[in-house]
Amino acid sequence: MTAPRTAAAVRASLELALANVVAEKGYAATTIADIVASARVSKRTFYEHFTDKEACLMALYDAACARIMAVLRATGDPDQPWPDQIRALTDAYLATLDAMVNRAIVVEMQAAGVRAYRMRQRIQREFAQTLVDVVERARATNPRVDALSPTMALALCGGINELMLDVVGASGDPGADFSGLREPVVALFAAVVPERPSA
């Protein structure tokens, strides 16, 4: 006999179902019926966890971004040369992006409702603070690395996001591969947070 799924497991399956349907149809065309059919649950079950599809999208976005930020915080060795740390951070970030949720987190959050917009703005600031913290960790062992202000960190996040949108394209290609962004992201990061030459 199969044990019943936990509430967290059901929520996760609904979020993944949303990502799958959005990758196929786009957010605007996605219905609750599509999501529950993909997750193989009832509408009642959906509404036990989410008020609407925007709330489900927001939960998906929040979980994906939390996972990415945790990876960034755990990546790299502050004793490594700064260029190597930048490459390690970039590789970790790009590798963490799940192809199935790329469209949902990269494209559709841009066009979702007001609640989703506000959440995206908050999480972008959290991403920016994560980058500030990562840079400060590097500066603790290498003071020649320039400090990163919250404003410039937010600009860096925005620049990376625009590069990702360019790869995904207007169609929101669910199979978009971000690995080709490695060098542009490394170059952007190094330009915003350079390492000053030795005296």
C-alpha positions as CSV (number, residue, x, y, z in Angstrom):
1,M,0.0,0.0,0.0
2,T,1.4,3.4,-1.0
3,A,1.8,5.9,1.8
4,P,-0.1,9.2,1.4
5,R,2.0,12.1,0.1
6,T,2.9,14.8,2.5
7,A,1.4,18.3,2.0
8,A,4.9,19.5,1.0
9,A,5.1,16.8,-1.6
10,V,1.7,17.7,-3.1
11,R,2.6,21.4,-3.2
12,A,5.9,20.5,-5.0
13,S,4.1,18.3,-7.5
14,L,1.6,21.1,-8.3
15,E,4.5,23.6,-8.7
16,L,6.3,21.2,-11.1
17,A,3.0,20.5,-13.0
18,L,2.6,24.3,-13.4
19,A,6.1,24.5,-14.8
20,N,5.5,21.7,-17.2
21,V,2.2,23.2,-18.5
22,V,3.6,26.7,-18.7
23,A,6.6,25.4,-20.7
24,E,4.1,23.9,-23.2
25,K,1.3,26.5,-23.3
26,G,2.5,29.7,-21.7
27,Y,1.3,31.1,-18.4
28,A,-1.7,33.1,-19.8
29,A,-3.1,30.0,-21.5
30,T,-2.5,27.7,-18.5
31,T,-5.6,26.8,-16.5
32,I,-6.1,25.2,-13.1
33,A,-7.6,22.2,-15.0
34,D,-4.3,21.8,-16.9
35,I,-2.2,21.9,-13.7
36,V,-4.3,19.4,-11.8
37,A,-4.4,17.0,-14.8
38,S,-0.6,17.2,-15.1
39,A,-0.2,16.7,-11.3
40,R,-2.9,14.0,-11.2
41,V,-4.8,15.6,-8.4
42,S,-8.2,17.1,-8.0
43,K,-9.1,20.8,-8.2
44,R,-10.1,20.6,-4.6
45,T,-6.5,19.5,-3.7
46,F,-5.1,22.4,-5.7
47,Y,-7.3,24.9,-3.8
48,E,-6.2,23.3,-0.5
49,H,-2.7,24.5,-1.3
50,F,-3.1,27.6,-3.6
51,T,-5.7,30.3,-4.0
52,D,-5.0,30.6,-7.8
53,K,-2.4,29.8,-10.4
54,E,-0.5,33.0,-9.7
55,A,0.0,31.8,-6.1
56,C,1.3,28.5,-7.5
57,L,3.7,30.4,-9.8
58,M,4.9,32.5,-7.0
59,A,5.6,29.4,-4.9
60,L,7.5,27.8,-7.7
61,Y,9.5,31.0,-8.2
62,D,10.3,31.3,-4.5
63,A,11.4,27.7,-4.2
64,A,13.6,27.8,-7.3
65,C,15.2,31.1,-6.3
66,A,15.8,29.9,-2.7
67,R,17.6,26.9,-4.1
68,I,19.8,29.0,-6.4
69,M,20.7,31.4,-3.6
70,A,21.6,28.5,-1.3
71,V,23.9,27.1,-4.0
72,L,25.6,30.5,-4.6
73,R,26.2,30.9,-0.9
74,A,27.8,27.4,-0.7
75,T,29.9,27.8,-3.8
76,G,33.5,28.7,-4.1
77,D,36.6,28.9,-1.9
78,P,37.4,32.4,-0.7
79,D,41.1,31.5,-0.9
80,Q,40.8,30.9,-4.7
81,P,41.9,33.7,-7.0
82,W,39.0,36.1,-7.6
83,P,38.6,35.3,-11.4
84,D,38.3,31.6,-10.4
85,Q,35.7,32.4,-7.8
86,I,33.7,34.3,-10.4
87,R,33.8,31.4,-12.8
88,A,32.8,28.9,-10.0
89,L,29.8,31.1,-9.1
90,T,28.7,31.5,-12.7
91,D,29.0,27.8,-13.4
92,A,27.0,27.0,-10.2
93,Y,24.3,29.5,-11.1
94,L,23.8,28.3,-14.7
95,A,23.9,24.6,-13.7
96,T,21.2,25.1,-11.0
97,L,18.7,26.5,-13.5
98,D,16.2,23.7,-14.1
99,A,15.2,23.5,-17.8
100,M,11.6,22.8,-16.9
101,V,11.2,25.8,-14.7
102,N,13.2,28.2,-16.8
103,R,10.3,29.7,-18.7
104,A,8.2,30.1,-15.5
105,I,11.0,31.9,-13.5
106,V,12.6,33.8,-16.4
107,V,9.7,34.8,-18.6
108,E,6.4,34.4,-17.0
109,M,7.1,36.1,-13.7
110,Q,7.7,39.2,-15.7
111,A,4.2,39.3,-17.0
112,A,2.2,37.8,-14.1
113,G,0.1,39.8,-11.7
114,V,0.9,42.6,-9.3
115,R,1.5,40.1,-6.4
116,A,4.0,38.2,-8.5
117,Y,5.7,41.4,-9.6
118,R,6.2,42.6,-6.0
119,M,7.5,39.2,-5.1
120,R,9.9,39.2,-8.0
121,Q,11.2,42.7,-6.9
122,R,11.7,41.4,-3.3
123,I,13.6,38.3,-4.5
124,Q,15.7,40.3,-6.9
125,R,16.9,42.4,-3.9
126,E,17.6,39.1,-2.0
127,F,19.6,37.9,-4.9
128,A,21.5,41.2,-4.9
129,Q,22.2,40.8,-1.2
130,T,23.5,37.3,-1.8
131,L,26.0,38.7,-4.3
132,V,27.0,41.4,-1.9
133,D,27.6,38.7,0.8
134,V,29.6,36.5,-1.6
135,V,31.8,39.4,-2.6
136,E,32.4,40.4,1.1
137,R,33.4,36.8,1.8
138,A,36.0,37.1,-0.9
139,R,37.2,40.5,0.3
140,A,37.9,39.1,3.7
141,T,40.8,37.2,2.3
142,N,41.5,39.4,-0.7
143,P,40.9,43.2,0.0
144,R,42.0,44.0,-3.6
145,V,38.5,42.8,-4.7
146,D,36.3,45.8,-5.1
147,A,33.3,46.1,-2.8
148,L,29.9,45.5,-4.3
149,S,27.1,48.0,-3.3
150,P,23.5,46.8,-3.1
151,T,22.6,49.1,-6.0
152,M,25.3,47.7,-8.3
153,A,24.5,44.2,-7.2
154,L,20.9,44.8,-8.2
155,A,22.2,46.1,-11.6
156,L,24.3,43.0,-12.0
157,C,21.3,40.8,-11.3
158,G,19.3,42.8,-13.8
159,G,22.0,42.4,-16.5
160,I,22.2,38.7,-16.0
161,N,18.4,38.4,-16.2
162,E,18.3,40.3,-19.4
163,L,21.0,38.0,-20.9
164,M,18.8,35.0,-19.9
165,L,15.7,36.6,-21.4
166,D,17.6,37.1,-24.7
167,V,18.4,33.4,-24.7
168,V,14.9,32.3,-23.9
169,G,13.5,34.7,-26.5
170,A,10.0,36.1,-26.9
171,S,8.6,32.5,-27.4
172,G,9.8,31.5,-24.0
173,D,11.7,28.5,-25.4
174,P,11.4,25.8,-22.6
175,G,14.5,24.1,-23.9
176,A,16.7,27.2,-23.7
177,D,20.2,26.3,-22.7
178,F,22.0,29.0,-20.6
179,S,25.4,27.4,-20.8
180,G,26.4,29.7,-23.6
181,L,26.1,32.6,-21.1
182,R,29.1,31.5,-19.1
183,E,31.6,33.9,-20.7
184,P,29.3,37.0,-20.9
185,V,28.2,36.6,-17.3
186,V,31.8,36.1,-16.1
187,A,32.9,39.2,-18.1
188,L,30.0,41.2,-16.7
189,F,30.7,40.1,-13.1
190,A,34.4,40.9,-13.5
191,A,33.6,44.3,-14.9
192,V,31.3,45.2,-12.0
193,V,33.5,43.7,-9.3
194,P,37.1,44.0,-10.5
195,E,40.2,43.0,-8.6
196,R,42.6,45.9,-8.3
197,P,46.2,45.2,-9.3
198,S,48.8,44.6,-6.6
199,A,50.6,47.7,-5.5
